[in-house]
Amino acid sequence: MLSKYSLRLPKVVYGGESPTDELAVALRREGARSVVVFTDAALHRLGLVSPVLEAIESAGATCQIVDDIPAEPTYSQVQSVVDQVRGVSTDAIVAVGGGSVMDAAKLAGVCATDAYTVHDLLADPSRAAKQLTTFMVPTTAGTGAEATPNAIVAVPEDELKVGIVNDAMIADYVVLDARMIKNLPRPIAASTGIDALCHAIECYTSAKANPFSDVFALEAFDLIVNNIEAACDDPEAMDAKRAMQVASFYAGIAITASGTTAVHALSYPLGGKYHVAHGVSNAILLSPVMHFNEPAIRERLAAAYDRAIHGDAATVEEKSAAVIERMDRIVSHLDIPKKLDELGVAGVDVDQLAAAGMTVQRLLVNNRREVTLEDARAIYAQVL
């Protein structure tokens, strides 16, 4: 347990019934007269951005829409988006989308200046300073990007994804509106939901876990384990979807207070080199990494069992094993691949993957069991 720890949160979080309606109030409170909306073209076509645009109009502000943000973008692609905002008279950015959209908006919120670029922040994230008020309206229940000070970008020349982390990127306002995820396609709901599950269990078992992170990580784990299948399977299961949206946010808070571990560290090369979706790469690695870590996190997994899983396991060992088995069953139920060959990924170079994974020391240092280069090779070999 850390001797010192802290908690960083968005300024205001809206939830419950139709919380998007509060956007107009918040925009007026901030004196926003010119707003840029970050989203993607599909969400725009589906009309999910409409309630946000109505709120902006109600607040008496003008609006510019940026909807060409690619999924899991490179740093140069994010820079191109940022350049659309830089130089425009803007008071606030409203992000309506998943993790990629929100991360791009967070970077735009600190890069609306000529002092540095997104690429510069890869080398020195401490340079980031908030320039614009940011509002996050997540349309998935999984990434937790609405709560974190992190922005993930791909670095093609290194075949890796990299996290830019600075408190200046914590959102000012968050809107958790379950209507935004009601008709989310099952594969996306599943992969992003598993991402949140990984956030929760990794933060709870992290070497940096503390009383602040434990509160949010355990509650998130409980909510996800007991709601993710219904939320993904049934478009009308709104209570389960609301639970997942809150759980995703809580798991994001846990990241700010603690941090993810080897699942996320080893998943970044899968995304950077083989372009495996982030949630899917986490799902593939979840069971192998948890089995590897189990001797070092057994007591914590048993506590998670007592909180969230209602079964007949009696001993610490049985409870620990049951938690890993339950997570594995969830991945299977949601039809997420467990092997890279199921995704059509061939010719995998385990040595290259392991070497790349070992560079993500920002997260590997959080792992309670040390991961060596040989350990990384062995874990990747299990998912071929």
C-alpha positions in Angstrom: 0.0 0.0 0.0 1.3 3.4 -0.9 2.1 5.8 2.0 0.9 8.8 0.0 -1.9 8.9 -2.6 -4.2 11.3 -4.3 -7.4 11.6 -6.3 -8.1 13.8 -9.2 -11.6 14.3 -10.6 -13.5 16.2 -13.2 -15.1 19.4 -11.8 -18.7 18.4 -12.4 -20.3 15.1 -13.4 -23.9 14.8 -14.6 -25.8 11.5 -14.5 -29.3 10.1 -14.2 -32.2 10.8 -16.5 -31.5 13.0 -19.6 -28.3 14.6 -18.1 -27.4 16.0 -21.5 -29.9 18.7 -20.8 -27.5 20.1 -18.2 -25.0 20.9 -20.9 -26.7 24.2 -21.7 -26.5 25.3 -18.0 -22.9 24.4 -17.8 -22.0 26.2 -21.0 -23.7 29.3 -19.8 -22.0 29.0 -16.4 -18.6 28.9 -18.2 -19.6 31.8 -20.5 -18.9 29.8 -23.6 -19.9 31.6 -26.8 -18.0 29.5 -29.4 -17.9 25.7 -29.0 -16.2 23.0 -31.1 -17.8 19.6 -31.0 -15.5 16.6 -31.5 -17.2 13.4 -32.7 -17.0 10.9 -35.5 -19.0 10.8 -38.7 -21.0 7.7 -37.8 -22.3 9.1 -34.5 -23.1 12.3 -36.3 -25.1 10.4 -39.0 -26.9 8.4 -36.3 -28.2 11.6 -34.6 -26.4 10.9 -31.3 -24.8 14.4 -31.5 -28.2 16.1 -31.9 -29.0 16.5 -28.2 -25.6 18.1 -27.6 -26.1 20.5 -30.6 -29.5 21.4 -29.2 -27.9 22.1 -25.8 -25.3 24.3 -27.3 -27.9 26.3 -29.3 -29.9 26.6 -26.1 -26.9 28.1 -24.4 -26.7 30.7 -27.1 -23.3 29.6 -28.4 -22.1 29.0 -31.9 -20.8 25.6 -32.9 -18.2 24.1 -35.2 -18.3 20.3 -35.7 -15.1 18.2 -36.2 -16.2 14.7 -37.1 -13.2 13.2 -39.0 -11.5 11.8 -35.9 -10.3 8.2 -36.8 -10.4 5.3 -34.4 -7.3 4.8 -32.4 -5.4 7.6 -34.2 -1.7 8.2 -34.6 -0.2 11.3 -33.0 0.0 13.0 -36.4 -3.7 12.3 -37.1 -4.6 13.9 -33.7 -2.4 16.9 -34.6 -4.3 17.3 -37.8 -7.5 17.5 -35.8 -5.9 19.9 -33.2 -4.9 22.1 -36.1 -8.5 22.6 -37.1 -9.2 24.1 -33.6 -6.0 26.1 -33.2 -6.4 29.6 -34.4 -10.2 29.5 -34.2 -11.8 31.6 -31.5 -13.1 28.9 -29.2 -14.2 28.8 -25.6 -14.9 25.2 -25.1 -14.6 21.7 -26.6 -17.4 19.1 -26.3 -16.4 15.5 -27.1 -19.2 13.2 -28.1 -17.7 9.7 -28.7 -15.6 6.9 -27.5 -12.0 6.9 -26.2 -10.4 8.1 -29.4 -12.7 11.1 -29.7 -12.3 12.1 -26.0 -8.5 11.6 -26.1 -8.3 13.8 -29.2 -10.5 16.5 -27.5 -8.3 16.4 -24.3 -5.2 16.9 -26.4 -6.9 19.8 -28.3 -7.8 21.3 -25.0 -4.1 21.6 -24.1 -2.6 22.1 -27.6 -4.6 25.2 -28.6 -1.2 27.0 -28.5 1.9 27.3 -30.7 4.1 26.5 -27.8 4.2 22.7 -28.4 2.7 19.9 -30.5 1.2 16.5 -29.8 4.5 15.0 -30.8 6.3 17.3 -28.3 4.1 15.9 -25.5 5.1 12.4 -26.3 8.6 13.3 -25.1 7.5 15.7 -22.3 3.9 15.4 -21.2 4.6 17.9 -18.4 4.5 20.8 -21.0 0.7 20.4 -21.3 -1.3 23.2 -19.9 -5.1 23.6 -20.1 -6.1 26.1 -22.7 -9.9 25.4 -23.2 -12.7 24.1 -21.1 -13.6 20.5 -21.9 -16.8 18.6 -21.8 -16.9 14.8 -22.2 -20.0 12.9 -23.4 -19.0 9.2 -23.7 -20.9 7.1 -26.2 -19.3 3.8 -25.0 -19.2 2.3 -21.6 -15.6 1.2 -21.3 -12.6 3.4 -22.0 -13.1 5.7 -18.9 -11.4 8.4 -20.9 -13.9 10.9 -19.6 -12.3 10.6 -16.1 -8.6 10.2 -16.8 -5.7 12.6 -17.5 -4.5 10.2 -20.2 -4.6 10.4 -24.0 -3.5 7.4 -26.0 -2.0 7.8 -29.4 -0.3 5.4 -31.8 3.3 6.0 -32.7 3.8 4.2 -36.0 7.5 4.4 -36.2 7.7 2.5 -32.9 4.8 0.2 -33.7 3.4 1.1 -30.3 0.6 3.0 -28.5 1.8 5.6 -26.0 -0.1 7.3 -23.2 0.4 11.1 -22.7 -0.5 11.8 -19.1 -1.0 15.2 -17.5 -3.6 16.5 -15.0 -4.4 19.4 -17.3 -6.2 16.9 -19.5 -8.8 15.9 -16.9 -12.2 17.0 -18.2 -14.0 19.9 -16.6 -17.4 18.5 -17.2 -18.6 14.9 -17.8 -22.1 13.9 -18.9 -23.1 10.2 -18.4 -26.2 9.8 -20.5 -27.2 6.1 -21.0 -29.2 7.1 -24.1 -25.9 7.5 -25.8 -25.1 3.8 -25.5 -28.5 2.3 -25.9 -28.0 1.1 -29.4 -24.2 0.5 -29.3 -23.4 -2.5 -31.5 -22.7 -5.6 -29.4 -19.1 -6.0 -30.5 -18.2 -2.5 -29.5 -20.2 -2.7 -26.3 -18.4 -5.9 -25.5 -14.8 -4.8 -26.2 -15.2 -1.4 -24.5 -16.9 -3.1 -21.5 -14.0 -5.6 -21.2 -11.6 -2.6 -21.3 -13.4 -1.2 -18.2 -13.3 -4.6 -16.6 -9.5 -4.6 -17.1 -9.2 -1.1 -15.7 -11.1 -2.2 -12.6 -9.3 -5.4 -11.8 -5.9 -4.0 -12.8 -6.2 -0.9 -10.6 -7.4 -3.0 -7.7 -4.5 -5.4 -8.0 -1.9 -2.7 -8.9 1.2 -2.1 -6.7 -0.1 1.5 -6.5 -3.5 0.5 -5.2 -4.6 2.6 -2.3 -7.8 3.4 -0.3 -9.0 5.9 -2.9 -8.5 3.7 -5.9 -9.9 0.6 -4.1 -13.3 2.3 -3.5 -13.8 3.0 -7.2 -12.1 -0.1 -8.6 -14.0 -2.5 -6.5 -17.4 -0.9 -7.1 -16.6 -0.8 -10.8 -15.7 -4.5 -10.8 -18.9 -5.4 -9.0 -21.0 -3.4 -11.4 -19.3 -4.7 -14.5 -19.2 -8.4 -13.6 -22.9 -8.3 -12.8 -24.1 -6.2 -15.7 -21.9 -6.4 -18.7 -23.5 -9.5 -20.3 -27.1 -8.0 -20.0 -25.9 -4.6 -21.2 -24.3 -6.1 -24.3 -27.0 -8.7 -25.1 -30.2 -6.7 -24.6 -30.7 -3.2 -26.2 -33.6 -2.6 -23.7 -31.6 -3.4 -20.6 -31.2 0.2 -19.6 -30.5 -0.4 -15.9 -27.6 -2.6 -16.9 -26.3 0.0 -19.4 -26.5 2.8 -16.8 -24.6 0.5 -14.4 -21.9 0.0 -17.1 -21.6 3.7 -17.8 -21.1 4.5 -14.2 -18.7 1.6 -13.8 -16.7 2.8 -16.7 -16.4 6.2 -15.1 -15.5 4.7 -11.7 -12.8 2.6 -13.3 -11.4 5.6 -15.0 -11.2 7.4 -11.7 -9.4 4.3 -10.3 -6.8 4.8 -13.1 -6.1 8.3 -12.0 -5.6 7.2 -8.4 -3.8 3.9 -9.0 -3.0 2.7 -12.5 -3.3 -0.3 -14.9 -0.7 -3.0 -15.0 0.7 -5.7 -17.4 -2.6 -6.3 -19.3 -2.5 -2.8 -20.6 1.2 -2.6 -20.9 1.4 -5.7 -23.1 -1.7 -4.8 -25.1 -0.2 -1.6 -26.5 2.2 -3.4 -29.0 -0.8 -5.5 -30.2 -2.5 -2.3 -31.2 0.5 -0.4 -32.4 2.0 -3.2 -34.6 -1.0 -5.4 -35.5 -3.8 -2.8 -35.2 -5.9 -4.9 -32.8 -8.6 -2.8 -31.2 -7.6 -1.8 -27.7 -10.5 -3.5 -25.9 -9.9 -6.7 -27.8 -6.2 -6.8 -27.2 -6.9 -6.3 -23.4 -9.5 -9.2 -23.6 -6.9 -11.5 -25.2 -4.3 -10.8 -22.6 -6.6 -10.6 -19.5 -6.6 -14.3 -18.6 -2.9 -15.0 -19.3 -1.7 -12.0 -17.3 -4.1 -12.7 -14.4 -2.9 -16.3 -14.2 0.7 -15.0 -14.3 0.0 -12.5 -11.6 -2.2 -14.7 -9.4 0.4 -15.8 -6.8 1.1 -12.1 -6.1 -2.5 -10.9 -6.1 -4.3 -13.8 -4.6 -5.6 -12.0 -1.5 -6.9 -9.1 -3.7 -8.6 -11.4 -6.1 -10.3 -13.2 -3.2 -11.5 -9.8 -1.9 -12.9 -9.0 -5.3 -14.7 -12.4 -5.2 -16.3 -11.6 -1.9 -17.5 -8.3 -3.2 -18.9 -9.2 -6.6 -19.2 -12.9 -7.2 -21.8 -15.0 -5.4 -20.7 -18.6 -5.4 -19.6 -21.4 -3.1 -15.8 -20.9 -3.2 -14.5 -21.1 0.4 -10.7 -20.7 0.4 -8.6 -17.8 -0.7 -7.2 -20.0 -3.5 -10.7 -21.1 -4.7 -11.9 -17.5 -4.7 -8.9 -16.2 -6.6 -9.3 -18.9 -9.2 -13.0 -18.2 -9.5 -12.5 -14.5 -10.2 -10.2 -15.3 -13.1 -12.5 -18.0 -14.4 -15.5 -15.6 -14.2 -13.7 -13.0 -16.2 -12.7 -15.6 -18.8 -16.3 -16.8 -19.1 -17.4 -13.2 -19.7 -15.0 -12.8 -22.5 -16.2 -16.1 -24.0 -19.9 -15.1 -23.6 -19.3 -11.8 -25.4 -17.7 -13.7 -28.4 -14.4 -11.8 -28.1 -11.5 -13.7 -29.6 -8.9 -15.1 -27.3 -6.2 -15.8 -29.8 -4.5 -13.6 -32.4 -5.1 -16.1 -35.2 -8.9 -15.7 -34.7 -8.3 -12.1 -35.8 -6.4 -13.1 -38.8 -3.1 -11.9 -37.3 -0.3 -14.1 -38.7 3.5 -14.1 -38.7 3.6 -12.7 -35.2 7.2 -12.0 -34.0 7.0 -12.8 -30.3 10.5 -11.4 -29.6 9.6 -8.1 -31.2 6.3 -8.0 -29.2 8.0 -8.8 -26.0 10.7 -6.2 -26.5 8.1 -3.5 -27.3 5.9 -4.5 -24.4 8.9 -4.2 -22.0 9.2 -0.5 -23.0 5.9 0.3 -21.4 7.5 0.6 -18.0 5.0 3.4 -17.0 2.5 0.5 -16.5 4.8 -2.5 -15.8 6.1 -0.9 -12.7 2.5 -1.1 -11.3 2.5 -4.9 -11.7 2.8 -6.7 -8.3 4.7 -9.5 -9.9 7.8 -8.5 -11.9 7.5 -9.1 -15.6 10.8 -10.0 -17.3 11.5 -10.2 -21.0 11.1 -13.9 -20.9 7.8 -13.6 -19.0 6.5 -11.3 -21.7 7.5 -13.7 -24.4 5.7 -16.6 -22.6 2.5 -14.5 -22.1 2.4 -13.5 -25.8 3.1 -17.1 -26.9 -0.1 -18.1 -25.1 -2.3 -15.9 -27.3 -0.9 -16.8 -30.7 
